Amino acid sequence: MSDPKLTTTPLPLPEHFSQAQQSFSLKKRRLPFSSSSPSSLSLTPPPLLAHSLPPRPPPKWVPSVSRVFPQRPPSPWTPLSHSLSQTPPSPSLYDPSRPQSYFNQCFTNLGLLGRGSFGEVYKVLSLQDGQLYAVKRTVQRFRGSEDRQRSLREARNHEILGSHPYILGFRAAWEERARLYIQTELCCASLLMHAEATSLGEAEAWGFLCDLLSALQHLHSQGFAHLDLKPANVFLTRSGRLKLGDFGLMLRLSCGDSGREKSELEEGQEGDPRYMAPELLRGQYSLAADVFSLGVSILELACNIEVPKGGDGWQELRQGNLPTEFTNVLSSELQSVLKMMLAPEPSARATVLQLLTLPAVRRQRLKRQVSLFLLESLLFFFSFCQSVVSFGWRLLSSFRFPFLRVPTPSVPCTPPRDSWERDGDYSTQALSVLHTDTCSLEEELVFLPDAVRLDDSPSFSQRVQSRLSLGSTSTPLPKVSSDSYHGATRTPRHSPVRSWNITTTPNSSSSLNMTRTLMHSLSPSDGPSPNGTHDDPPLVNHSPIPKWIRPDSCPRTAFEPKNLLSMFDETSLEGQT
Ligand SMILES: Nc1ncnc2c1ncn2[C@@H]1O[C@H](COP(=O)(O)OP(=O)(O)OP(=O)(O)O)[C@@H](O)[C@H]1O
């Protein structure tokens, strides 16, 4: 029996709720990231995804490097998922003895998709199967075994769920250099971003409800409670199918004597307060909490509102009172479904199975399945035609009609400025990374936020092609060892390309050196420089210049930083003439 006091007494709220949004409000529009129809969502992410957290400020200090004690060796690559330990990558693709990380050897980073509180998600091309994926990597390195266990739980939980049409596809998980990586299916956007970019209504809300009920049915049938269901943790595919993701707070629950679920684990955490079921504040974890969160999410989507984080609106919703000023426009069927989902007491709340058997839900589910089937068949047909046409075109242009070859697009002189500037002085960050983690500069550079747009670079396609083509997958990326960075303190030798006058004097700005090193790392054909050994670190001026940044293709400014040797050369040349 539930204590009647609990339903009437306002629930205690965490301190930060006091400043929170107090009531329901209409959803604020954000810049659309794609066309209005989910079916036409593009797989190409917007340049800066709306829900990324602001970039982290650069660290204000740089840890010192010990010259006495050798730096600790990088922690090895450890596969965490069964999929990866049972079918490890072929040695031609991943060679653990190479200095590059597993990520660096097996994927091409195509850019940042978004940032959450724990992870950064990148769009990647797998060099193993040539498919696009999303790879989430924890922002912070593990701080102790507890932190590590918490992070690893997300990957473990995700894999256990197996494949399901409404669950974000899990591909692999691994640990490297005290960070967790989870490789998943690539989606277009989160449901939250979609809702903010387009105007949704009841019809879409029914479709979303049906998809997410199917996802929850799968989870609950295995005894799992998601506990963080919200539009930000739901992703959309190209066809508009929803995929539930982010299983960081998921708990396995067992049935107690009373027939109600009890948490097996003590460490259950509450998710986002806006979607949180009221009983979670009392430490009562149950499958019913997911139904409540789904109810709040559907209310938000159907009425196009922002749900409150706290205050009276928050309390009202948790006492079973819907905001009638917004819900009045909804059909009576959806209103009654929402009421069943938002019942304050978990025991009185409808279960997923009960909801799925409601006639209205069954009708909508059938409609949804038919429309998804048609859309997905259509998309499959179009992409099939597209690949046939592009294959035929390539065949024609390469063998018979060389004049059909598409000219190489004009190349950028420098990487786009904003990718450098967005995170402030990246050189400081990279330096601190080098000092603290002994990972190579190149490895960190592949994680530049919205990194130098690799796909804009003509070298990018060559690089992908060459690494995908048989036998060439073992070609290592140009090695940019941390030595080349530290080596910048040495006096440069005479540069073979004298007009490339990036200064390398001891006091030169580190960002210039970073620029140089980054360009080096992006070069498709650069091998290690003749001097590129640890004993004799390559001098920065000696490293070959990437083809796409040829000095002659770049407009030159009148004033350029010059090093001593080139000034000496010029003076002696002038003397001869
Ligand atoms: N599979 C994916 N496909 C496309 N985009 C994705 C994918 N996974 C994540 N994203 C993007 O990355 C962003 C951050 O991802 P995610 O929410 O999983 O990180 P997180 O650290 O777990 O966040 P939080 O814990 O704050 O919810 C998402 O908002 C979304 O825009």
Ligand as a Chemical Component Dictionary entry (heavy atoms), coordinates in Angstrom:
data_LIG
# 
_chem_comp.id                   LIG 
_chem_comp.type                 NON-POLYMER 
_chem_comp.pdbx_formal_charge   0 
_chem_comp.three_letter_code    LIG 
# 
loop_
_chem_comp_atom.comp_id 
_chem_comp_atom.atom_id 
_chem_comp_atom.alt_atom_id 
_chem_comp_atom.type_symbol 
_chem_comp_atom.charge 
_chem_comp_atom.model_Cartn_x 
_chem_comp_atom.model_Cartn_y 
_chem_comp_atom.model_Cartn_z 
_chem_comp_atom.pdbx_ordinal 
LIG N1  N1  N 0 24.653 7.300  -33.157 1  
LIG C1  C1  C 0 24.632 8.623  -33.347 2  
LIG N2  N2  N 0 24.399 9.134  -34.558 3  
LIG C2  C2  C 0 24.365 10.460 -34.762 4  
LIG N3  N3  N 0 24.571 11.378 -33.789 5  
LIG C3  C3  C 0 24.824 10.925 -32.557 6  
LIG C4  C4  C 0 24.868 9.540  -32.262 7  
LIG N4  N4  N 0 25.133 9.385  -30.950 8  
LIG C5  C5  C 0 25.244 10.624 -30.454 9  
LIG N5  N5  N 0 25.064 11.560 -31.393 10 
LIG C6  C6  C 0 25.159 13.020 -31.221 11 
LIG O1  O1  O 0 26.068 13.296 -30.174 12 
LIG C7  C7  C 0 25.440 14.023 -29.126 13 
LIG C8  C8  C 0 25.992 13.565 -27.789 14 
LIG O2  O2  O 0 25.806 12.178 -27.661 15 
LIG P1  P1  P 0 25.306 11.497 -26.314 16 
LIG O3  O3  O 0 24.052 12.170 -25.880 17 
LIG O4  O4  O 0 25.215 10.041 -26.513 18 
LIG O5  O5  O 0 26.512 11.847 -25.338 19 
LIG P2  P2  P 0 26.467 11.704 -23.755 20 
LIG O6  O6  O 0 27.764 12.179 -23.217 21 
LIG O7  O7  O 0 26.056 10.322 -23.399 22 
LIG O8  O8  O 0 25.308 12.724 -23.404 23 
LIG P3  P3  P 0 24.435 12.805 -22.100 24 
LIG O9  O9  O 0 24.992 11.847 -21.108 25 
LIG O10 O10 O 0 24.565 14.234 -21.704 26 
LIG O11 O11 O 0 23.053 12.463 -22.551 27 
LIG C9  C9  C 0 23.964 13.763 -29.316 28 
LIG O12 O12 O 0 23.183 14.821 -28.871 29 
LIG C10 C10 C 0 23.814 13.592 -30.822 30 
LIG O13 O13 O 0 23.667 14.850 -31.424 31 
# 
loop_
_chem_comp_bond.comp_id 
_chem_comp_bond.atom_id_1 
_chem_comp_bond.atom_id_2 
_chem_comp_bond.value_order 
_chem_comp_bond.pdbx_ordinal 
LIG N1  C1  SING 1  
LIG C1  N2  SING 2  
LIG C1  C4  DOUB 3  
LIG N2  C2  DOUB 4  
LIG C2  N3  SING 5  
LIG N3  C3  DOUB 6  
LIG C3  C4  SING 7  
LIG C3  N5  SING 8  
LIG C4  N4  SING 9  
LIG N4  C5  DOUB 10 
LIG C5  N5  SING 11 
LIG N5  C6  SING 12 
LIG C6  O1  SING 13 
LIG C6  C10 SING 14 
LIG O1  C7  SING 15 
LIG C7  C8  SING 16 
LIG C7  C9  SING 17 
LIG C8  O2  SING 18 
LIG O2  P1  SING 19 
LIG P1  O3  DOUB 20 
LIG P1  O4  SING 21 
LIG P1  O5  SING 22 
LIG O5  P2  SING 23 
LIG P2  O6  DOUB 24 
LIG P2  O7  SING 25 
LIG P2  O8  SING 26 
LIG O8  P3  SING 27 
LIG P3  O9  DOUB 28 
LIG P3  O10 SING 29 
LIG P3  O11 SING 30 
LIG C9  O12 SING 31 
LIG C9  C10 SING 32 
LIG C10 O13 SING 33 
# 
